[in-house]
Amino acid sequence: MGHDDPPRHQVVADDLRRRLARGDWPVGAKLPSRARMAEEYGVNPNVMQKAQERLIIEGFLEGRAGSGTYVARPRERRRMIRSRPRKPAGGGTFTSGTAEPDHVGVWRARAQVRTVAPDHIARRLGIAPGDPCVRTGYEFLADALTSQFAVSWEPAPAATAMRPTVPLQRRPDTSGAVAGRLRAKGIDIVTAVEVPRPARATREQADLLGIGLGDLILVIERTYYDSDGRAVETTDIVVPDVRWEVAYELAVAGPESR
C-alpha cells in the first residue's frame, strides 16, 4: 500500500458498510465468523476485528459477548434545531435544539478562568493574543451518549482572572445558557453569528463522541455580540454527523412588518 492509501481495515469497513446497505445481511442477522470473513477479504483477523469495531462504533453492527457480531438496528439520526425562537421551561445552552420528551439529557461543564487566549480565539474576540480568558468546556449527553460538546471563551474580567479552575459539574439539562448568563452579568446580547464547517474527527474528538477517527463532524463557530458590536463570547460546538443533522429555522416577516 502507498502512503496515500487508506488503512486496510478502513477499506474492509467501507466494503462491509456497502454490503450492509445493500441488504446482504438483514437487521438482527449474525455475521459469519471473524476468521471466515478475514479469509474472504484476504486479511488477517486483527484487520477484520478493527473493521468490525469501526462499524460497531458507527452503529451498523453490535457485538454480543460469547455469541458473535450481529447487524444492528439503524440508529435514529435526530434533528438539532439551532435557530428556533423557543425556550423550554428551564431550557439552556443545549435544550432549545435537542430536548425531546422521550430522550434523557444532561450536561456537564468545566471552567478554567485564567486561560491564555490562542491567536484564533483572540481574533474572534477582538483581544490581544495571550489575554486571559474564561474557558469553559461543555459536554451534552443524550441517552448516555455524547451528542455534542463545546468549548466557550470569554474575556476574563480582572476580578476573576486569578480564580482557580471551577470543578466539573453534572446536572439535568436545565440551565446554563451562555446568553442568559451574560445578560445576568449586565452584558446586553443582541446578535449571535454561527458559521458551520464540516470536518473530520481528531482522535480526541472521536474518543469523546464515541465515533471513528476521521468520521464526519460539524463544527459550529458561534460568537455573541453586544449592542456596541463587541464580541463578548465565542464557542466551537462539535456535533457528530452520524447521530445528528443540524437545521436552521429562519423567521419570516409578516405583512405588518413590510
C-alpha positions in Angstrom: 0.0 0.0 0.0 1.2 3.5 -0.8 1.5 6.3 1.7 -1.8 7.9 0.5 -3.8 4.6 0.5 -6.3 4.2 3.4 -5.6 1.6 6.1 -6.6 -1.9 5.2 -9.2 -2.1 8.0 -10.8 1.1 6.6 -11.1 -0.4 3.1 -12.7 -3.5 4.6 -15.1 -1.4 6.8 -16.1 0.6 3.7 -16.9 -2.5 1.8 -18.8 -4.1 4.7 -20.8 -0.9 5.0 -21.8 -1.1 1.4 -22.9 -4.7 1.8 -24.9 -3.8 4.8 -26.7 -1.0 2.9 -27.3 -3.4 0.1 -29.0 -5.8 2.5 -26.6 -8.7 2.2 -27.4 -9.4 5.9 -30.8 -8.3 7.4 -31.2 -6.5 10.7 -30.6 -9.0 13.5 -28.6 -11.4 11.3 -25.4 -12.9 12.7 -22.3 -12.3 10.5 -20.0 -15.2 9.6 -17.2 -15.8 12.0 -14.3 -13.3 12.0 -11.9 -15.9 10.8 -14.1 -16.8 7.8 -14.6 -13.1 6.9 -10.9 -12.4 7.2 -10.2 -15.3 4.8 -12.9 -13.9 2.4 -11.2 -10.5 2.3 -7.6 -11.8 2.4 -6.7 -10.1 5.6 -5.6 -11.2 9.0 -8.2 -11.5 11.8 -6.8 -8.4 13.5 -7.7 -6.3 10.5 -11.2 -7.7 10.3 -11.6 -7.1 14.1 -10.7 -3.4 13.6 -13.0 -3.1 10.6 -15.9 -4.6 12.6 -15.1 -2.5 15.7 -15.4 0.6 13.5 -18.8 -0.4 12.3 -19.9 -1.2 15.8 -18.9 2.4 16.9 -20.9 3.8 13.9 -23.9 1.7 14.9 -24.1 -0.6 11.9 -23.1 -3.7 13.9 -23.3 -4.9 17.5 -21.1 -7.4 19.3 -22.6 -9.9 21.7 -20.2 -11.4 24.2 -19.7 -15.1 23.6 -22.1 -15.1 20.7 -20.7 -13.1 17.8 -21.3 -10.0 15.7 -24.8 -9.0 14.5 -26.4 -6.5 12.2 -27.7 -3.7 14.4 -31.0 -1.8 14.0 -30.1 1.5 12.4 -29.6 4.4 14.8 -32.0 7.3 14.6 -30.4 10.4 13.1 -32.1 13.1 15.0 -32.6 16.8 14.1 -31.0 19.6 16.0 -32.7 22.9 15.6 -30.2 25.7 16.1 -32.4 28.8 15.5 -35.9 28.1 16.7 -37.0 31.0 18.9 -38.2 28.9 21.7 -37.0 28.2 25.2 -38.5 25.3 27.2 -39.0 25.7 30.9 -35.6 25.7 32.4 -34.0 25.4 28.9 -30.4 26.2 28.5 -27.4 26.1 26.1 -28.4 22.8 24.5 -32.0 22.3 25.3 -33.5 24.6 22.7 -32.3 22.5 19.9 -32.1 19.0 21.3 -34.6 18.4 24.0 -37.2 15.7 23.2 -39.7 14.3 25.7 -38.6 10.7 25.1 -34.9 11.3 25.5 -33.0 11.9 28.7 -30.3 14.6 28.6 -27.7 16.0 31.0 -24.9 18.5 30.5 -21.7 18.9 32.4 -19.2 21.7 32.3 -15.7 22.6 33.5 -14.5 26.2 33.6 -10.9 27.4 33.7 -11.0 31.1 34.5 -7.4 32.1 33.9 -6.6 30.7 30.4 -4.5 32.3 27.7 -6.4 33.1 24.5 -5.0 31.3 21.5 -4.4 33.5 18.4 -7.5 32.4 16.5 -9.7 32.9 19.6 -8.2 36.3 20.3 -9.0 37.4 16.7 -12.6 36.3 17.1 -13.0 38.2 20.4 -11.0 41.2 19.3 -8.5 41.0 22.1 -4.7 40.6 22.2 -3.2 37.1 21.9 -2.3 35.9 25.4 -5.0 37.9 27.1 -6.7 36.0 30.0 -10.0 34.3 29.2 -12.6 32.2 30.9 -12.5 28.9 29.1 -15.5 26.5 29.6 -15.9 23.1 28.2 -19.4 21.7 27.9 -20.5 18.2 27.2 -24.1 17.3 26.5 -25.2 13.7 26.9 -28.5 12.4 25.4 -29.4 8.8 26.4 -25.9 8.4 27.9 -24.3 9.2 24.5 -22.3 12.4 24.0 -24.4 14.2 21.4 -22.2 17.3 21.2 -19.5 19.2 23.1 -18.4 22.8 23.1 -15.5 25.0 24.2 -16.5 28.5 25.1 -14.2 31.5 25.5 -14.9 34.8 27.2 -12.5 37.7 28.0 -11.8 37.3 31.7 -12.7 40.3 33.9 -9.9 41.4 36.2 -11.9 40.3 39.2 -11.9 36.7 38.1 -8.6 36.4 36.4 -6.9 34.8 39.4 -9.6 32.4 40.5 -8.8 28.6 40.2 -10.5 26.1 37.9 -14.2 25.5 38.6 -14.8 21.8 39.3 -16.7 19.6 36.9 -20.5 19.9 37.1 -23.1 17.4 36.1 -26.8 18.2 36.2 -30.1 17.6 34.4 -30.4 19.6 31.2 -31.9 22.7 32.8 -29.9 25.9 32.7 -26.5 27.3 31.8 -27.4 29.2 28.6 -24.5 31.4 27.7 -26.6 34.3 26.5 -28.7 34.2 29.7 -25.6 34.1 31.9 -24.1 37.0 30.1 -27.2 39.0 30.4 -27.3 38.3 34.1 -23.9 39.9 34.3 -25.3 43.1 32.7 -24.0 42.3 29.2 -26.6 43.2 26.5 -26.5 40.4 23.9 -28.1 41.4 20.6 -26.6 39.2 17.9 -25.3 35.7 17.5 -23.3 34.7 14.4 -22.9 31.0 13.6 -20.6 29.6 11.0 -20.9 25.8 10.4 -18.0 23.9 8.9 -17.7 20.2 8.1 -14.6 18.5 9.4 -13.1 15.1 10.2 -12.9 14.0 13.8 -9.5 14.0 15.5 -8.6 11.2 17.9 -9.6 13.3 20.9 -12.9 14.3 19.3 -13.6 10.7 18.2 -13.0 9.3 21.7 -15.2 11.9 23.3 -18.1 11.4 20.9 -17.8 7.6 20.5 -17.2 7.7 16.8 -14.4 6.7 14.5 -11.2 8.6 13.8 -11.7 10.7 10.7 -15.5 10.4 10.8 -17.6 13.4 9.7 -18.4 16.1 12.3 -19.9 19.5 12.1 -18.0 22.3 13.9 -20.2 25.4 14.6 -18.3 28.5 15.3 -20.7 30.8 17.3 -19.9 34.3 18.5 -22.1 36.5 20.7 -22.0 40.3 20.2 -23.3 43.1 22.4 -25.2 46.3 21.5 -21.9 48.0 20.7 -20.9 45.3 18.2 -18.3 43.9 20.6 -17.7 40.1 20.7 -18.3 39.0 24.2 -18.1 35.2 23.9 -17.2 32.7 21.2 -17.7 29.0 21.1 -16.8 26.0 19.0 -19.7 23.4 19.1 -18.8 19.9 17.8 -21.6 17.6 16.6 -21.2 14.0 15.3 -22.8 13.8 11.8 -23.7 10.1 12.2 -26.2 11.0 15.0 -27.4 14.5 14.3 -28.4 16.7 11.4 -28.4 20.4 12.1 -31.3 22.6 10.8 -31.7 26.3 10.9 -35.1 27.9 11.1 -35.4 31.5 10.0 -38.3 33.7 10.9 -40.3 35.2 8.0 -41.5 38.7 8.5 -45.3 39.1 8.4 -47.2 41.7 6.3 -47.3 44.2 9.1 -43.5 44.5 9.2 -43.1 45.0 5.4 
